[in-house]
């Protein structure tokens, strides 16, 4: 995830976005959506921009680019949205208790902060710590009555989720344009896993995705799916131009694939 694609299209974070609310789970602030009475839960592990990204947890960030128009404006630019909370609300609407923890401790990566380049930021926000925090989150969600838990990881979060999948502590995993995931990680997976990758991805190119697929094909005890989305780039499921019909279609297709995987294995 040290490649520039992981840091492109940063969202304008919005702590007030989403239909759910923020509470503390496992010692971490977490955006939660859906009924806590549900015994089926999904933990969403964000990319480096964190749990306040509206499209993971709703749909509200804007970046300007020189090559496309802002709707309703004469200015040149694109509407680029981060979908953390929106996606969590979509997961909740499917009948799950959705949880988006703040694994970054209130310190998402800020590309504009020249005094703290990505490599320095990452030293304080490693996926190893994210994994330890995730284990506490899983236990906290179980403590609220969840009998089956799935987890989805985006970019940085993909590494955290694959670690959970290696322990068998979750019922199913979905990795969406993950970073830092190795062949050895895939060899160790125990939980049903779907990997949704981009055709244009410096950190997880199609060649590596195909290696993952070959490894998983030898693991008859593990249900698995690897899918490469054509003509999309790293981050396409949560950071896309909402004025681009094709971009929206590709993101929503990935969201549907994720929900279908969880419906099949988290029950």
C-alpha positions as CSV (number, residue, x, y, z in Angstrom):
1,X,0.0,0.0,0.0
2,X,3.1,2.2,-0.2
3,X,2.2,3.1,-3.8
4,X,0.7,6.4,-4.8
5,X,-2.6,4.8,-5.9
6,X,-3.5,4.2,-2.2
7,X,-3.3,7.9,-1.5
8,X,-5.1,9.2,-4.6
9,X,-8.5,10.9,-4.4
10,X,-8.5,11.7,-0.7
11,X,-12.0,12.4,0.7
12,X,-13.3,15.4,2.6
13,X,-14.0,13.6,5.9
14,X,-17.5,14.1,7.4
15,X,-18.0,13.0,11.0
16,X,-21.7,13.8,10.8
17,X,-22.4,11.7,7.7
18,X,-24.4,8.5,7.6
19,X,-27.7,7.1,9.0
20,X,-26.1,5.4,12.0
21,X,-24.2,6.8,14.9
22,X,-20.8,6.7,16.6
23,X,-20.2,4.7,19.8
24,X,-17.2,3.0,21.4
25,X,-16.6,-0.7,20.7
26,X,-13.6,-2.6,21.8
27,X,-12.0,0.6,22.9
28,X,-12.4,2.3,19.5
29,X,-14.8,4.9,18.3
30,X,-16.9,3.1,15.7
31,X,-19.6,4.2,13.2
32,X,-22.4,1.6,13.6
33,X,-25.5,1.2,11.4
34,X,-28.4,-1.2,11.6
35,X,-30.0,-3.0,14.5
36,X,-27.8,-4.1,17.3
37,X,-30.4,-6.9,17.9
38,X,-29.2,-8.6,14.7
39,X,-27.0,-11.6,15.4
40,X,-25.2,-11.1,12.0
41,X,-22.5,-8.5,11.9
42,X,-20.1,-7.1,9.4
43,X,-17.0,-5.1,10.3
44,X,-15.7,-2.8,7.6
45,X,-12.0,-1.9,7.8
46,X,-11.2,1.3,6.0
47,X,-8.4,2.5,3.8
48,X,-5.9,5.1,5.0
49,X,-8.5,7.8,5.0
50,X,-10.3,6.3,7.9
51,X,-13.8,5.7,9.2
52,X,-15.2,9.2,8.6
53,X,-14.9,8.8,4.8
54,X,-18.6,9.4,3.9
55,X,-18.7,6.7,1.3
56,X,-17.6,3.9,3.7
57,X,-19.7,5.3,6.4
58,X,-22.0,7.9,3.6
59,X,-21.4,9.9,0.4
60,X,-19.8,13.4,0.6
61,X,-16.4,14.2,-0.7
62,X,-15.3,16.4,-3.5
63,X,-12.0,16.7,-5.4
64,X,-11.3,18.9,-8.4
65,X,-9.6,17.6,-11.5
66,X,-8.9,19.4,-14.7
67,X,-10.5,16.9,-17.1
68,X,-14.2,16.7,-16.2
69,X,-17.1,19.0,-15.2
70,X,-18.6,19.5,-11.8
71,X,-22.4,19.1,-12.2
72,X,-24.2,22.4,-11.9
73,X,-21.0,24.4,-12.1
74,X,-19.0,26.1,-14.8
75,X,-15.8,25.2,-13.0
76,X,-13.7,22.3,-14.3
77,X,-13.4,19.3,-12.0
78,X,-14.8,16.0,-10.8
79,X,-17.0,14.9,-7.9
80,X,-15.0,12.2,-6.2
81,X,-16.8,10.6,-3.3
82,X,-15.5,8.3,-0.5
83,X,-18.1,5.7,0.4
84,X,-17.4,4.3,3.8
85,X,-20.5,5.3,5.7
86,X,-22.8,5.0,2.7
87,X,-21.6,1.4,2.2
88,X,-22.1,0.7,5.9
89,X,-25.6,1.9,5.7
90,X,-26.1,-0.4,2.6
91,X,-24.7,-3.4,4.6
92,X,-27.2,-2.6,7.4
93,X,-30.1,-2.4,5.0
94,X,-29.2,-5.9,3.9
95,X,-30.0,-7.1,7.5
96,X,-26.5,-6.9,9.1
97,X,-25.2,-4.9,12.0
98,X,-22.5,-2.9,10.3
99,X,-19.5,-1.6,12.2
100,X,-16.8,0.8,10.9
101,X,-14.1,1.3,13.6
102,X,-11.6,4.1,13.8
103,X,-8.5,1.9,13.5
104,X,-6.4,5.0,12.8
105,X,-7.0,6.7,16.2
106,X,-8.4,9.9,14.8
107,X,-5.3,10.3,12.6
108,X,-6.2,9.5,8.9
109,X,-3.6,10.1,6.3
110,X,-3.6,13.7,5.1
111,X,-1.8,14.0,1.7
112,X,-1.5,17.8,2.1
113,X,0.6,17.4,5.3
114,X,4.1,17.7,3.8
115,X,5.6,17.4,7.3
116,X,4.2,13.9,7.6
117,X,4.7,11.9,4.4
118,X,3.0,8.6,4.0
119,X,6.0,6.5,5.0
120,X,6.2,8.3,8.3
121,X,2.5,8.2,8.9
122,X,2.5,4.4,8.2
123,X,5.0,3.8,11.0
124,X,2.4,4.9,13.5
125,X,-0.5,3.2,11.8
126,X,0.7,-0.3,10.8
127,X,-1.6,-3.1,9.9
128,X,-0.2,-5.2,12.7
129,X,-1.7,-2.8,15.3
130,X,-4.8,-2.7,13.1
131,X,-5.1,-6.5,13.4
132,X,-4.8,-6.4,17.2
133,X,-7.5,-3.8,17.4
134,X,-9.6,-5.8,15.0
135,X,-9.5,-8.8,17.3
136,X,-10.9,-6.7,20.1
137,X,-13.6,-5.3,17.8
138,X,-14.7,-8.9,16.9
139,X,-14.9,-9.9,20.5
140,X,-16.8,-6.7,21.4
141,X,-19.3,-7.4,18.6
142,X,-19.7,-11.0,19.8
143,X,-20.4,-9.5,23.2
144,X,-23.3,-7.6,21.8
145,X,-24.9,-10.9,20.7
146,X,-23.5,-11.5,17.2
147,X,-23.3,-15.2,16.4
148,X,-21.8,-14.8,13.0
149,X,-19.3,-12.0,11.8
150,X,-17.9,-11.2,8.5
151,X,-15.3,-8.5,7.7
152,X,-14.5,-6.5,4.6
153,X,-11.2,-4.6,4.1
154,X,-10.4,-1.8,1.7
155,X,-6.8,-1.2,0.6
156,X,-4.9,-0.9,4.0
157,X,-7.9,-2.6,5.6
158,X,-7.5,-5.6,3.3
159,X,-4.3,-6.7,5.1
160,X,-6.1,-6.4,8.5
161,X,-9.0,-8.6,7.3
162,X,-6.8,-11.3,5.7
163,X,-5.1,-11.6,9.1
164,X,-8.5,-12.2,10.7
165,X,-9.3,-14.8,7.9
166,X,-6.1,-16.7,8.8
167,X,-7.2,-17.2,12.4
168,X,-10.7,-18.4,11.6
169,X,-12.1,-15.7,14.0
170,X,-14.6,-14.5,11.3
171,X,-17.1,-16.4,9.2
172,X,-16.2,-14.8,5.9
173,X,-13.9,-12.2,4.4
174,X,-14.0,-9.8,1.5
175,X,-10.9,-8.0,0.3
176,X,-11.6,-5.0,-2.0
177,X,-8.5,-3.7,-3.8
178,X,-6.3,-4.8,-0.9
179,X,-2.7,-3.7,-0.3
180,X,0.2,-5.4,1.5
181,X,-1.4,-8.9,1.1
182,X,1.1,-11.6,0.2
183,X,1.1,-15.0,-1.3
184,X,1.9,-16.4,2.2
185,X,-1.2,-14.6,3.6
186,X,-3.4,-16.3,1.0
187,X,-1.9,-19.7,1.8
188,X,-2.9,-19.2,5.4
189,X,-6.5,-18.3,4.9
190,X,-9.1,-20.4,6.7
191,X,-12.3,-18.5,6.2
192,X,-14.3,-18.2,3.0
193,X,-12.8,-15.3,1.1
194,X,-13.7,-13.2,-1.9
195,X,-11.0,-10.9,-3.4
196,X,-12.2,-8.1,-5.7
197,X,-9.4,-6.5,-7.5
198,X,-8.8,-3.9,-10.2
199,X,-7.3,-4.3,-13.6
200,X,-5.3,-1.1,-13.0
201,X,-3.6,-1.6,-9.6
202,X,0.1,-1.0,-8.9
203,X,-0.1,-2.7,-5.5
204,X,-2.1,-5.8,-6.5
205,X,-1.8,-6.3,-10.3
206,X,-3.9,-8.9,-12.1
207,X,-0.8,-11.2,-12.2
208,X,-0.7,-11.4,-8.4
209,X,-4.5,-11.8,-8.2
210,X,-4.2,-14.8,-10.5
211,X,-1.6,-16.2,-8.2
212,X,-3.9,-15.8,-5.3
213,X,-6.6,-17.6,-7.3
214,X,-4.4,-20.5,-8.1
215,X,-3.4,-20.9,-4.5
216,X,-7.0,-20.8,-3.3
217,X,-8.0,-23.4,-5.9
218,X,-5.7,-25.8,-4.1
219,X,-7.4,-25.2,-0.8
220,X,-10.5,-27.4,-1.2
221,X,-11.5,-26.7,2.4
222,X,-11.8,-22.9,1.8
223,X,-14.6,-21.4,-0.4
224,X,-13.0,-18.7,-2.4
225,X,-13.6,-16.3,-5.3
226,X,-11.2,-13.9,-7.1
227,X,-12.7,-11.4,-9.5
228,X,-10.8,-8.8,-11.5
229,X,-12.8,-5.7,-12.6
230,X,-11.8,-4.4,-16.0
231,X,-10.9,-0.8,-16.7
232,X,-11.0,0.3,-13.0
233,X,-8.2,1.5,-10.7
234,X,-7.3,0.8,-7.1
235,X,-9.8,2.3,-4.7
236,X,-12.7,2.2,-7.2
237,X,-15.2,0.8,-4.7
238,X,-15.0,3.7,-2.3
239,X,-13.4,6.6,-4.2
240,X,-15.1,7.3,-7.5
241,X,-16.7,10.0,-9.5
242,X,-20.4,9.9,-8.9
243,X,-21.1,11.8,-12.1
244,X,-19.5,8.9,-14.1
245,X,-22.2,6.3,-14.7
246,X,-19.7,3.6,-15.5
247,X,-17.7,4.3,-12.3
248,X,-20.8,4.1,-10.2
249,X,-21.9,0.9,-11.9
250,X,-18.6,-0.8,-11.3
251,X,-18.5,0.3,-7.6
252,X,-22.1,-0.9,-7.1
253,X,-21.3,-4.2,-8.8
254,X,-18.5,-4.7,-6.3
255,X,-20.8,-3.8,-3.4
256,X,-23.3,-6.3,-4.6
257,X,-20.7,-9.0,-4.9
258,X,-19.6,-8.3,-1.3
259,X,-23.1,-8.5,0.1
260,X,-23.8,-11.7,-1.8
261,X,-20.7,-13.3,-0.3
262,X,-21.7,-12.3,3.2
263,X,-25.3,-13.4,2.7
264,X,-23.9,-16.8,1.7
265,X,-21.5,-17.3,4.5
266,X,-22.4,-15.1,7.4
267,X,-25.6,-16.7,8.7
